Amino acid sequence: MHLNDLLDKIDTIEYRLDGIVSFNTIITDSRRACSEGLFFAISGLNKDGNDYIEQAIDRGVVAVISEYPMGKHFPINFIQVKNVRIALAKISKLFYGCPDEELRVIGITGTNGKTTVSMLTQHLIGGSESVGLIGTIRYDIGKRTLPSHRTTPESVDCFSLFFNMVKSNCSDVVMEVSSHGIHQKRVNFIKMESVVFLNLSRDHIDYHGSMEEYFSVKKQLFSNDLSTNAKCSIINGDCSYGKILISSLDPSSRVLTFGLAPGLDIRARNLKLSSHCTEFVLDYPEGKINISYKLLGRHNVYNVLAAISIAYSHGIKLDQILLRLNTFKGVPGRMEPLIAGQNFMVIVDYAHTSDAIEHACEMINELTNKQKIIVLGCGGNRDKGKRSLMMRAAIDGADLIIATADNPRFESIDDIFKDMKYAIRTEHEAKRIRFIKDRKQAISNALKSAEPGDCVLITGKGHEMYQEVEGTMMPFDDREVGRELIKNCINIKT
């Protein structure tokens, strides 16, 4: 591709191109720079790509795009732009031939539930071979699956994935859209068929600064600030932020609402929650129908309603949706049971916000009337304010809390524990909490404390297979550790 042909597609400030400048790959990491590459110098949270321009030049890139002036003595071609991430998104789309426009792209955002809704939606509208997936756990590209390295990848990676999905004859793609992804312009210019709002609760305040700003960023997906041109907005009408979002949209735009409240387009009523299935009556624009499925918990009612709403908006008949719903096997690390011969329940879940902890505790309270034990950790170098909220949700929802490490990163576990302790109100509550720094020992302690019929809920990591400690990714999988401890007969009472 000729860089010269793209000058009128991006907002340039200054540039110098010596003749026709061709490139055959897009680079955002100087370590991957190569000859005929186009290097984008992006300022990140921890590193600034502008500090690595010299390394990229040494590796042979043909040009550099940056927000900073390069000066008249800069040794190679350059373009100074107003916003390097917007330029990256626009050029990436054109470089890959606008593959998003050959797919029906569904963008799903929300604090909790994105992974479950995206994977369930993929299952409902056609399955992994015809429906691509970009999310927290994996990237599905037709018959190929790649490990996920980021919930919402960089824009160049998104368009590369779309390109390969088109080559694999995918017709649709479901993608999780994080607030970081929106704020960092990773989904700009992606043409979307529909955009979905699940919920909003406290998270990422360390990054966004306030709930108001967090919500403001999420809203951009629905206001067309990102040039997604979505045809339909699918919104949780029970969520207070969802109601604000609905009222802010253009009255002429297509909106499909879901939830439990009367008057919503896709509504569940007469809920029956049990330890083996969930049932309710589904009201939808053409009538009503009885629904039963294996996913458990009230929070999953909303996830199922969201996925049904997406499939319905895509023209799939309700009877076909229900058939597929009953064959969904669940999501790795999301309320995933561990069964290794023990006579008490053990469940692993990704819950890492107060809202998610509350929902997870509600679910285990529906599963047993005996002791509820929760293993709880809070991430280091992240929103400190949510730590006490998460602990409060655990205190209110469980009988015994084992507080431990959960990706402490570069922060002292003692400091993390200190923030968690702000939630403790009485001596009685303090006696129900144990602080154990080593995560494996904490899980062991929880299992040793379980009696027949109890439930142990291990939260925070779900599908993750590592612990991030002082810049090192250490192998650690709650599911493997849990099974190992159970199989080693750690105090399994009879």
C-alpha positions in Angstrom: 0.0 0.0 0.0 1.2 3.5 -0.8 1.3 5.8 2.2 0.9 8.8 -0.1 -2.6 7.7 -1.0 -3.7 7.9 2.6 -2.7 11.5 3.4 -6.2 12.8 2.7 -7.8 10.1 4.9 -6.1 11.3 8.1 -5.7 14.6 10.0 -2.1 15.5 9.3 -0.2 18.4 10.8 3.1 18.0 8.9 4.7 15.3 6.8 7.7 14.5 4.6 7.5 11.7 2.1 10.4 11.2 -0.3 8.7 9.9 -3.5 6.2 7.1 -3.4 6.4 5.4 0.0 5.1 1.8 0.1 4.6 -0.3 3.2 3.4 -3.9 3.7 2.9 -4.2 7.4 1.7 -2.0 10.3 3.9 -1.9 13.4 3.0 -0.6 16.9 5.7 -2.4 18.8 9.3 -1.5 17.9 10.5 -4.9 18.8 8.5 -6.3 15.8 9.6 -3.6 13.4 10.9 -4.8 10.0 11.7 -3.5 6.6 8.8 -2.0 4.7 6.9 -1.6 7.9 5.0 1.5 8.9 5.6 2.4 12.6 3.0 4.1 14.8 4.6 5.8 17.9 1.8 5.5 20.5 2.0 6.9 24.0 0.8 4.2 26.5 0.2 4.1 30.2 3.6 2.7 31.0 5.7 3.2 27.9 5.8 5.8 25.1 6.4 4.5 21.6 8.1 7.8 20.7 11.0 6.6 22.9 11.5 3.6 20.6 11.4 5.4 17.2 15.2 5.0 16.8 14.9 1.3 17.4 12.2 1.0 14.8 14.3 3.0 12.3 17.3 0.7 13.0 15.0 -2.3 12.1 14.2 -0.8 8.7 10.7 0.8 8.9 9.9 3.0 5.9 8.1 5.7 7.8 7.0 6.9 11.3 3.6 8.3 12.3 3.5 10.3 15.5 1.7 13.1 17.3 5.0 14.8 17.9 7.0 16.9 15.4 10.0 15.1 13.9 12.0 18.1 12.8 13.8 18.8 9.5 16.7 16.5 10.3 14.6 13.4 10.9 16.3 10.6 8.9 13.3 8.9 7.3 9.8 9.6 6.1 7.3 10.8 8.7 3.8 12.0 9.2 2.8 14.1 12.3 -0.9 13.7 13.0 -3.4 15.1 15.4 -4.3 11.8 17.0 -2.1 8.8 16.3 -4.6 6.2 17.5 -7.3 7.5 15.2 -4.8 7.5 12.3 -3.9 3.9 13.2 -7.5 2.8 13.2 -8.3 4.5 9.8 -5.1 3.3 8.1 -5.6 -0.2 9.5 -9.1 -0.5 8.1 -8.0 0.6 4.6 -4.9 -1.6 4.7 -6.9 -4.7 5.3 -9.6 -3.7 2.7 -12.4 -2.7 5.1 -13.1 -6.4 6.1 -15.6 -5.2 8.9 -18.0 -4.1 6.2 -18.3 -7.7 4.9 -19.3 -8.9 8.4 -22.2 -8.3 10.8 -20.3 -7.0 13.8 -21.9 -7.0 17.3 -20.2 -4.9 19.9 -20.9 -5.8 23.5 -20.0 -3.5 26.5 -20.7 -3.5 30.2 -18.8 -3.9 33.5 -20.0 -7.5 34.0 -21.1 -10.3 31.7 -19.4 -9.4 28.4 -17.7 -12.8 28.0 -20.7 -14.9 28.9 -23.0 -12.8 26.6 -20.5 -12.8 23.7 -19.9 -16.6 23.8 -23.6 -17.4 24.3 -24.5 -15.0 21.4 -21.9 -16.7 19.2 -23.5 -20.0 20.0 -27.1 -18.8 19.4 -26.5 -17.1 16.0 -24.5 -19.8 14.3 -21.5 -21.3 16.2 -17.8 -20.7 16.1 -17.2 -21.8 12.5 -19.5 -19.1 11.0 -19.4 -16.5 13.8 -16.1 -14.9 14.8 -15.3 -14.0 18.4 -13.0 -11.3 19.9 -13.0 -11.5 23.7 -11.4 -12.0 27.0 -10.8 -15.7 26.7 -10.1 -16.3 23.0 -10.3 -15.1 19.4 -12.2 -17.4 17.1 -11.5 -17.1 13.4 -13.7 -19.6 11.6 -12.1 -23.0 12.2 -9.1 -21.5 14.0 -8.8 -20.3 17.6 -6.2 -17.9 19.0 -5.4 -17.2 22.6 -6.7 -13.8 23.7 -4.0 -11.3 24.9 -6.5 -8.4 25.5 -10.3 -8.1 25.7 -10.4 -5.5 23.0 -7.2 -5.7 20.9 -5.5 -2.8 19.2 -7.3 -1.5 16.1 -4.8 -3.0 13.7 -5.3 -6.4 15.4 -9.1 -6.0 15.2 -9.0 -5.4 11.4 -6.4 -8.2 10.9 -8.8 -10.6 12.7 -11.7 -9.4 10.7 -9.7 -9.9 7.5 -9.0 -13.5 8.5 -12.6 -14.1 9.5 -13.7 -13.0 6.0 -11.2 -15.4 4.5 -12.6 -18.2 6.7 -16.2 -17.4 5.4 -17.5 -16.0 8.7 -20.7 -14.1 8.3 -20.8 -12.5 11.8 -18.5 -11.5 14.6 -19.2 -10.9 18.3 -16.7 -8.7 20.1 -16.3 -7.6 23.7 -15.8 -3.8 23.8 -14.0 -2.6 26.9 -13.9 1.0 28.2 -10.2 1.0 27.7 -10.8 -0.1 24.1 -13.2 2.7 23.5 -11.1 5.4 25.2 -7.9 4.3 23.3 -9.7 4.4 19.9 -9.3 0.6 19.3 -12.8 0.3 17.9 -13.0 3.5 15.8 -14.3 3.1 12.3 -15.5 -0.5 12.8 -18.9 -0.8 11.1 -21.2 -2.5 13.6 -24.6 -4.1 13.0 -25.6 -3.7 16.7 -24.1 -2.4 20.0 -25.1 -3.8 23.3 -25.1 -2.3 26.8 -25.2 -4.8 29.7 -24.7 -2.9 32.9 -22.4 -0.5 34.7 -20.9 -0.7 38.2 -17.7 0.5 39.8 -14.5 -0.6 38.0 -11.5 1.0 36.3 -11.9 4.2 38.3 -8.1 4.2 38.6 -8.1 4.7 34.8 -11.2 6.8 34.2 -11.2 8.9 37.4 -14.9 8.7 38.1 -18.1 6.8 37.4 -19.3 9.7 35.4 -16.3 9.6 33.1 -16.4 5.8 32.9 -20.1 6.0 31.8 -19.2 8.8 29.4 -16.7 6.6 27.7 -19.1 3.7 27.4 -21.7 6.0 25.9 -19.5 6.8 22.9 -20.2 3.3 21.5 -23.8 4.3 21.1 -23.5 7.9 20.1 -21.6 7.2 16.8 -18.6 9.2 18.1 -16.5 6.2 17.0 -18.1 6.1 13.5 -19.5 2.6 14.0 -22.9 3.5 12.4 -24.7 0.8 14.4 -28.2 0.0 13.2 -29.5 -1.1 16.5 -28.8 -0.4 20.2 -29.6 -3.2 22.6 -29.8 -2.0 26.2 -30.5 -3.3 29.7 -33.6 -1.3 30.6 -33.3 -2.3 34.3 -29.9 -0.7 34.8 -30.0 2.9 36.0 -27.2 3.8 33.5 -29.0 1.9 30.8 -32.1 4.1 31.4 -29.9 7.3 31.1 -28.4 5.9 27.9 -31.8 5.2 26.3 -33.0 8.7 27.0 -29.9 10.2 25.4 -30.2 8.4 22.1 -31.8 9.9 19.0 -35.5 9.1 19.1 -35.4 7.9 15.5 -32.7 5.3 16.2 -33.7 1.6 16.7 -33.5 0.5 20.3 -34.3 -2.9 21.7 -34.6 -3.1 25.5 -34.3 -6.1 27.8 -34.7 -6.9 31.5 -37.3 -7.8 34.1 -39.4 -4.6 34.3 -42.8 -4.3 32.6 -42.8 -2.6 29.2 -39.4 -3.7 28.0 -39.1 -5.3 24.6 -37.5 -8.6 25.7 -38.7 -9.3 29.3 -38.4 -12.2 31.7 -41.1 -12.7 34.3 -42.2 -15.5 36.8 -38.6 -16.4 37.5 -37.9 -19.8 39.0 -34.2 -20.2 40.1 -33.0 -23.6 41.3 -29.7 -25.5 41.8 -30.1 -27.3 38.4 -31.9 -24.9 36.0 -33.5 -21.5 35.5 -37.0 -21.0 34.2 -39.1 -18.0 33.3 -41.7 -16.7 30.9 -40.2 -14.6 28.1 -42.3 -11.7 26.7 -41.2 -10.5 23.3 -42.9 -8.3 20.7 -44.7 -11.2 19.0 -45.9 -12.9 22.1 -44.6 -15.0 25.0 -42.9 -18.3 25.5 -41.7 -20.5 28.4 -38.0 -20.9 28.8 -35.8 -23.3 30.7 -32.0 -23.6 30.5 -29.0 -24.9 32.6 -27.2 -21.6 33.3 -27.7 -20.8 37.0 -28.2 -17.5 38.9 -30.2 -14.3 38.6 -27.2 -12.5 37.0 -27.3 -15.1 34.2 -30.9 -14.2 33.5 -29.7 -10.8 32.3 -26.9 -12.5 30.3 -29.4 -14.8 28.6 -31.8 -12.0 27.9 -29.1 -9.9 26.3 -28.0 -12.8 24.1 -31.6 -13.6 23.1 -32.2 -9.9 22.3 -29.1 -9.9 20.0 -30.2 -13.1 18.2 -33.8 -11.8 17.9 -32.6 -8.5 16.4 -30.6 -10.6 13.8 -33.9 -12.2 12.7 -33.4 -15.6 14.3 -36.7 -17.3 15.3 -37.4 -17.9 19.0 -37.8 -21.6 18.7 -34.4 -21.9 17.1 -32.9 -19.7 19.8 -34.3 -21.9 22.5 -33.0 -25.1 20.9 -29.5 -23.7 20.8 -29.8 -22.2 24.3 -30.2 -25.7 25.7 -27.0 -26.9 24.1 -24.8 -24.1 25.4 -22.0 -25.6 27.7 -21.2 -22.5 29.6 -18.1 -20.3 29.8 -14.7 -21.4 31.2 -14.1 -19.8 34.6 -17.6 -18.3 34.8 -19.4 -20.1 37.7 -17.5 -23.2 36.7 -17.9 -26.2 39.0 -15.0 -28.2 40.1 -15.9 -31.9 40.7 -13.2 -34.2 42.0 -15.0 -36.5 44.4 -15.6 -34.0 47.2 -18.9 -33.9 49.0 -19.2 -30.1 48.9 -19.5 -27.7 46.0 -16.5 -25.8 44.6 -17.1 -23.1 42.1 -14.6 -20.9 40.2 -15.7 -17.5 39.0 -14.0 -14.4 37.4 -15.9 -12.0 39.7 -13.7 -9.1 40.4 -16.1 -6.2 41.1 -18.4 -5.7 44.0 -21.4 -6.1 41.7 -20.1 -9.4 40.4 -19.2 -10.6 43.9 -22.8 -9.8 45.0 -24.3 -11.7 42.1 -22.0 -14.7 42.7 -22.9 -14.8 46.4 -26.6 -14.6 45.5 -26.1 -17.7 43.3 -24.4 -19.8 45.8 -27.1 -18.9 48.4 -29.6 -20.4 45.9 -27.5 -23.5 45.6 -27.1 -24.4 49.3 -28.5 -23.4 52.7 -25.3 -24.5 54.4 -22.0 -22.7 54.9 -20.9 -20.4 52.1 -17.1 -19.8 51.8 -15.6 -17.3 49.5 -11.9 -16.9 48.4 -11.5 -13.2 47.6 -8.7 -11.1 46.3 -8.2 -7.6 44.9 -5.8 -6.6 42.2 -2.8 -4.5 42.9 -2.1 -1.1 41.2 -5.7 -0.8 40.3 -8.8 1.0 41.7 -8.2 1.1 45.4 -11.8 2.3 46.1 -13.5 -0.8 45.0 -11.6 -3.1 47.4 -13.7 -2.3 50.4 -16.8 -2.6 48.3 -15.8 -6.0 47.1 -15.1 -7.1 50.7 -18.4 -5.6 51.8 -20.2 -7.7 49.2 -18.4 -10.8 50.4 -19.2 -10.1 54.0 -22.9 -9.6 53.2 -23.1 -12.7 50.9 -20.9 -15.4 52.5 -20.3 -16.9 55.9 -16.5 -17.2 55.8 -14.2 -15.0 53.7 -10.6 -16.0 52.9 -8.9 -12.8 51.7 -5.8 -13.4 49.5 -3.6 -12.3 46.6 -5.1 -11.6 43.2 -2.5 -10.2 40.7 -0.8 -8.0 43.3 1.5 -6.6 40.5 3.9 -4.1 42.1 1.8 -3.4 45.2 2.2 -4.7 48.7 -0.4 -7.3 49.6 -0.5 -5.8 53.1 -1.5 -2.5 51.5 -4.2 -4.2 49.5 -5.5 -6.0 52.7 -5.5 -2.7 54.5 -8.0 -1.2 51.9 -10.1 -4.4 52.1 -10.4 -4.1 55.9 -12.1 -0.7 55.7 -15.3 -2.7 54.9 -15.3 -4.5 58.3 -17.8 -2.9 60.7 -17.9 -5.2 63.8 -15.7 -7.7 65.7 -18.2 -10.4 64.6 -17.5 -9.7 61.0 -13.7 -9.6 61.6 -13.9 -13.1 63.1 -15.4 -14.4 59.8 -12.4 -13.2 57.7 -9.0 -14.8 57.3 -6.2 -13.0 55.6 -3.7 -15.4 53.8 -1.2 -13.9 51.4 -0.4 -17.1 49.5 -3.2 -17.8 47.1 -2.7 -21.6 47.1 -2.7 -21.7 50.9 -5.8 -19.6 50.9 -7.7 -22.0 48.6 -6.4 -24.9 50.7 -7.7 -23.2 53.8 -11.1 -22.7 52.2 -11.3 -26.3 51.2 -10.2 -27.5 54.6 -13.0 -25.4 56.2 -15.8 -26.9 54.1 -18.2 -29.4 55.5 -20.5 -31.8 53.5 -23.1 -29.7 51.6 -21.1 -26.4 51.9 -20.1 -24.3 48.9 -16.6 -22.9 48.3 -16.6 -20.0 45.8 -13.1 -19.1 44.4 -13.3 -15.6 42.8 -11.2 -13.2 40.9 -9.3 -15.1 38.2 -11.7 -17.5 36.5 -10.1 -18.7 33.3 -6.8 -16.9 33.9 -3.7 -19.1 34.2 -1.3 -16.8 35.9 -0.6 -14.5 38.9 1.1 -11.2 38.1 3.6 -10.4 40.7 6.3 -7.7 40.4 6.3 -7.7 36.6 6.4 -11.5 36.4 3.6 -13.7 35.1 3.7 -16.8 37.4 1.7 -19.9 36.3 -1.4 -20.2 38.4 -4.8 -21.6 37.5 -7.5 -21.7 40.3 -9.2 -24.6 38.6 -6.0 -26.8 38.4 -5.0 -25.8 41.9 -8.4 -26.5 43.3 -8.6 -29.9 41.7 -5.1 -30.8 42.8 -5.9 -29.9 46.4 -9.2 -31.8 46.4 -7.5 -34.9 44.8 -4.9 -34.8 47.5 -7.7 -35.3 49.9 -7.4 -32.1 51.8 -9.7 -32.7 54.7 -12.6 -33.9 52.5 -15.1 -34.8 55.3 -17.5 -37.7 55.1 
